[in-house]
Amino acid sequence: MQNFVFENPTKIIFGKGSIARIGAEVKRFGTRVLMVYGMGSVRASGVYEQVLNSLKEAGVDVVELPGVKSNPLLSRAKEGIALARSNQVDAVLAVGGGSVIDTAKTIAAGAMADHDPWEFFVYTKTVKSALPVLVVLTLSASASEMNAAAVITRDDTLQKFSVRSPLIQPKTSILDPEALYTVTPSYTAYSAVDIITHMLEGYFTNTEPGESPLQDRMVYAFMRTLMEATEKSLANPRDYDARANFMWSGTLAFNGLTTAGMGVVGFPVHMIEHSLSALYDIAHGAGLSIVLPGWMSWSSAKRPARFARLAREFFGVDRSDDARAAVEGINRLTAWFRSIKSPVTLKEGGIPEGDIERIADNAVELAKTWKLKDYTKEVIVEVLQHCR
Amino acid sequence: MQNFVFENPTKIIFGKGSIARIGAEVKRFGTRVLMVYGMGSVRASGVYEQVLNSLKEAGVDVVELPGVKSNPLLSRAKEGIALARSNQVDAVLAVGGGSVIDTAKTIAAGAMADHDPWEFFVYTKTVKSALPVLVVLTLSASASEMNAAAVITRDDTLQKFSVRSPLIQPKTSILDPEALYTVTPSYTAYSAVDIITHMLEGYFTNTEPGESPLQDRMVYAFMRTLMEATEKSLANPRDYDARANFMWSGTLAFNGLTTAGMGVVGFPVHMIEHSLSALYDIAHGAGLSIVLPGWMSWSSAKRPARFARLAREFFGVDRSDDARAAVEGINRLTAWFRSIKSPVTLKEGGIPEGDIERIADNAVELAKTWKLKDYTKEVIVEVLQHCR
């Protein structure tokens, strides 16, 4: 096991009826909050009203920033920063999924800084202070509700970059599985892909088989539960236990647990996908189900042992040859992505195969920022050719 | 899944060489610390010197409370409270295992209270404030390094009771697997039993099969890793990866993760064992390997389904009849305890079978405090008869 520091202080309030507790949680930090949300689904689901009622009961004044889109834009966060400042809010409350949470985190840090918040994302400035962030989760995928990261896309350059700081990690996140009842089948599927990718990027960081039994088994435990819960949620969107198992595995999948002790985790699949969703506005999860199997196939050709391990231990593949076992495992994962109707090729995702060079040009910039120095433009083109 | 709140802010610094970081961690809270430790093993292992060097380098003054025994006594904690007050320390540092940590927690709360600290343990007072607690772990078993609980034995009545408060949860715990190299084979075994019991008491809280797939799988993941790591540590006490996997699974086993969503967890096995170790000064883990199989056998006779599930899913028992599967699973666990040389009957633990009534008289007091209302004296006698 590698040395690590694990510290995750977010308070999780989980379960039916828990949204009613958000007012009291916000009140711990003050009496004026900026409430960030998306495109109207929180109104349709009734979550919006539940949140406002709870805030009102607690005596918290609310300033609203609606309209955050998926693959959230820096410009929207900047509007939020202006609102947070002019209204002197005490906290930022995200009511939504990863896009909304990451916008709230950017606002929380940006409101306390005297420079362009983009500087956090290109690592020319670090976060020195931030408003407290709180969350009411309505889409489980990013695990942003229990980690220190935020991802934002810059409008003019379409760079989809990220920042990490303990200061922007949510103080409290409310996870009510009933809030997932109205998540559509396609977004349920894309979310599952995102969660699986978070775990497998950590899993494949270990290039030798047999050295991380504890982390591997956590990945298998969360992934198995998530896959079962995805199938049940697609069959019956109002299956409480299925949504609950989906929600909690999604959070645990990327809150630092499965990667603690694994060394420095690179995120090449996320890195390449960011270019797909930045350039084509495809759902992040849909982009990942295209890139992940392609990347696995490209990578396992070089070092099949670890991929064979996943095939045998998780998918029950019974082949002694590593290379063949690895391919069989990748096929099973791809088939499962197909079964939940997430695209598995660029073509299925509506992305022109002729754009591979353009995508690689965009991705290589993020590769530099994330210090994935093996990922030159040529290498990224090679990976993308496996995604056809 | 049941509703739950999960919040665990302890900072874990894990790995080789990490003890050198304790000085800087203590320094976050002040310049004077009460260092609590045990009977000399920290000197023999070299940990004592590493800790003192790090504190010295950070400019922290040290007051020492040595000599804490296993099944730690309230009287020793009271000495610590007096020392903490007279020296006006800023924090309490435990260098040891569960007994030392729990003594440090009791001191931390007691030093800020104007009443007998025993009142915390009989629930007539709650912890209102506490000195910060920090830990350098030298024995993995209690998971006290990452939870809010402390267990203390009152000298005159031999009551072994517990308290829980977020205020006494460690701020930072340093886990260096090399500190386990000198743990004896018997204490390695007893620790493994303790860790397994923590998980299984939560596991058996769920009386219906099939409702907690995520928590069940976490239990299997941690338990499998721990059992492998125990065997490897017994074979080679200086196997770093084995000690590392032991150490981190031991912490994860009882930091709230495996029980979140399982409802109210009762600890009848710990409750009964506390009487064994309070009355006979047997190691806690040795007591548990006597009580756990007996309790499982007594309990599974009434509701075999859950015990059959463990047998099938964890031990690979292939029997369709629940009652028979349950018995087979209990036999496998008992055989494993035997294989690591932990006692599995009262007699093997050196406890007179004729004392069952006396043990039950002691245990029933704790049953009342812990609100385990089904555990009357008669029931406890019945369970103990299964431990012969």
Boltz contact constraints between the chains, C-beta under 6 A:
constraints:
  - contact:
      token1: [A, 1]
      token2: [B, 244]
      max_distance: 6.0
  - contact:
      token1: [A, 3]
      token2: [B, 15]
      max_distance: 6.0
  - contact:
      token1: [A, 4]
      token2: [B, 14]
      max_distance: 6.0
  - contact:
      token1: [A, 5]
      token2: [B, 13]
      max_distance: 6.0
  - contact:
      token1: [A, 6]
      token2: [B, 12]
      max_distance: 6.0
  - contact:
      token1: [A, 7]
      token2: [B, 11]
      max_distance: 6.0
  - contact:
      token1: [A, 9]
      token2: [B, 9]
      max_distance: 6.0
  - contact:
      token1: [A, 11]
      token2: [B, 7]
      max_distance: 6.0
  - contact:
      token1: [A, 12]
      token2: [B, 6]
      max_distance: 6.0
  - contact:
      token1: [A, 13]
      token2: [B, 5]
      max_distance: 6.0
  - contact:
      token1: [A, 14]
      token2: [B, 4]
      max_distance: 6.0
  - contact:
      token1: [A, 15]
      token2: [B, 3]
      max_distance: 6.0
  - contact:
      token1: [A, 213]
      token2: [B, 225]
      max_distance: 6.0
  - contact:
      token1: [A, 214]
      token2: [B, 225]
      max_distance: 6.0
  - contact:
      token1: [A, 214]
      token2: [B, 245]
      max_distance: 6.0
  - contact:
      token1: [A, 214]
      token2: [B, 249]
      max_distance: 6.0
  - contact:
      token1: [A, 217]
      token2: [B, 221]
      max_distance: 6.0
  - contact:
      token1: [A, 218]
      token2: [B, 221]
      max_distance: 6.0
  - contact:
      token1: [A, 221]
      token2: [B, 217]
      max_distance: 6.0
  - contact:
      token1: [A, 221]
      token2: [B, 218]
      max_distance: 6.0
  - contact:
      token1: [A, 221]
      token2: [B, 221]
      max_distance: 6.0
  - contact:
      token1: [A, 225]
      token2: [B, 213]
      max_distance: 6.0
  - contact:
      token1: [A, 225]
      token2: [B, 214]
      max_distance: 6.0
  - contact:
      token1: [A, 244]
      token2: [B, 1]
      max_distance: 6.0
  - contact:
      token1: [A, 245]
      token2: [B, 214]
      max_distance: 6.0
  - contact:
      token1: [A, 249]
      token2: [B, 214]
      max_distance: 6.0
